[in-house]
């Protein structure tokens, strides 16, 4: 096993990239370039009845592909003592393969750049979104079935020498996917090595990706989850000096700077062991039994040949689409997709405690979770009806988020779910700061954590859910 | 949520306890006391045919209790690409409830003492073993079914104010249990609070527990797994001064001391991120599909009314026992137990790299693992036939362990598996130091880690398997 550079050096490289403009193309030009890509691609996605989906059929009471490959839509029945819905049925996506989401990075003028791809997916809003260098299934990656070789595969499978900077398994949407995980990986190529540039790829700094995150549905979910795994190290005077030398316009000067209040490892409200105790107690408290059942057995859900939908049209439905997609090469295929009944909201509440920003993290149970509860944003109601007041339960802290004064909103933007499975689904991503009037004492399912504490949980895999990670990716460091 | 004392202070308290004699009773007297306990208890455990087990029966092709409670013996079929057995069937224990393993601690004269219990379990070698203050199932703990209230429950369920020092979910034997986890917890009672002493309980220091670990089958597995979760912090000059002040006979003087080479957080061979990359790559590489099947469907396994056993009498069998056990109060019941076909070995190889001890950790796949692979000792062949040379695969590094020169053996002792499920099962626990001749480059399933790195993985739950944790508990700090 080839060892890495020192963690501290890697973290500083990420920090510099998060504070530096790109060398090759301005952020505005990336937007224009994506628009140009949009205009040259073929993108014809038509909803069609599930019963007419070529290659897909009902077998063993689940919707699956004739080849047995890809994924299937199955029914599950949940029993739990979490909140006040002790039992429900739902369809869920079962895709046992671990996906592969990878970025190549390389330093230009001392600044780490990410090789991003303008990629179309059938469910994409905006059609073309900024995506990782490589998105592949395990079968694509290992090429067990042959097929087209993915671009840049050689930087990830050991053929080319690289430094691995990040390599973690992270979960997908637990309300829609059963135990699905992706491998989130960032590799670094030597400064002196040429990386061939394909036409729909571009080098951008981390700061640019974070700037693009202020535009709705431009940066795809896979990019967001990969960059959410990045650690920036802890605040130190030395870091500050280095950052100023590398990037004078940042002009970081004093201990009360924003970067100190975000990155400090001092003055956290809870010790790590206390947070682990909190999680352990909740995993001990909440039971979740997930039973595989046939789709026809799922109570309150209807398959009518056209879609699989809830009898009250709540939550989501499963639709069929016929896709004709490509740039130079056009591919045609059919597949089922999940369509949300309405948009949702995912939001972190942030509060300064001991001079340091703390995020209010929720322990949330979802049917497809690998381990009962995952760490979620303060508010996450992907499929809720919160605007109509028709909830099965009241959503804690939703009012603080929806009624936040404008100057207290750190971040607000619509962002897409992954366009390979979710049909034109966007959710409002928000980060909202609260003041002294907001209590330190919170409900038992919630806990205050610093950014560094959240990132330590990200490092050890499978703790933060994808909604929390999506928000993490949007946190600015300046 | 009540917050903890500073982590550094808690870790120092554990370190002091690991270096201090007990205040109340010498380690020799603990052994005598256990012997006395042994002589006063009733312990009559008789193997009987499974078909005659009162309260247990075959239903849905599994062996379960008439009440639906406790646990069941079920069949599973495994498909995997790990090593060279791509498919096998086996019986496995399914006990979905999280167990509760808890120690009360309290400082006497500045030294943290652990309230240990002399406890009988039907499968125990030595009959009475030193156990945590509380061993309870989730149902015992929450008392959903009523029943006898466990002793000292009030220190763990929030009734009494305590400081939680450790609280983690950890796995059980992945080859025998399906996804079984226990909650390992250590609480601290205020120095000024009296804790009532029941006759079969004793206060011991951590050093004493570690001394008792040099006697075979005296300290039960539950105690070992709980104390394996303890972190001692990292080596510092300050720690050294404090330790010398508190315990002058330890006489820790220089940077080349054993404690430095065990606890230093400097000079590790691999960065944390590299180790995470190693684990991620293996979880990505190895597939494991576990399918629930009926016991009668398990190929190569036979249920003859008496036992469930392998057709070649390999691995283990499931037997029935009738138990009559107690000290003041005698309980009688019947239950199935797992009996190993022979003893096994679990051993860590240790090597000094950069002046710091590194442990050679194995990524091991077992059928009941929660997450494909767990971190295991260098050698772990619980059910192998290594002495007869009849292995299905060669066990790497077994020769280095079995042929280690006496002066290089840090630790060697037989230790029991948990006596509530395993019938008189003991395995040889070993820690063996290797020299410069042992290569730094190791097979892809192995990785060098320091003690502090292993303990960081313990903290984040579910990484180190129970065999590795059993060995961790035996590591002396002086």
Interface residues (C-beta under 8 A of the other chain):
Chain A: X1 X3 X4 X6 X7 X10 X96 X98 X100 X138 X164 X165 X166 X167 X168 X169 X183 X185 X269 X270 X271 X272 X273 X274 X276 X277 X278 X280 X281 X283 X284 X289 X370 X371 X444 X447 X457 X459 X460 X461 X462 X463
Chain B: X1 X3 X4 X6 X7 X10 X96 X98 X100 X138 X164 X165 X166 X167 X168 X169 X183 X185 X269 X270 X271 X272 X273 X274 X276 X277 X278 X280 X281 X283 X284 X289 X370 X371 X444 X447 X457 X459 X460 X461 X462 X463
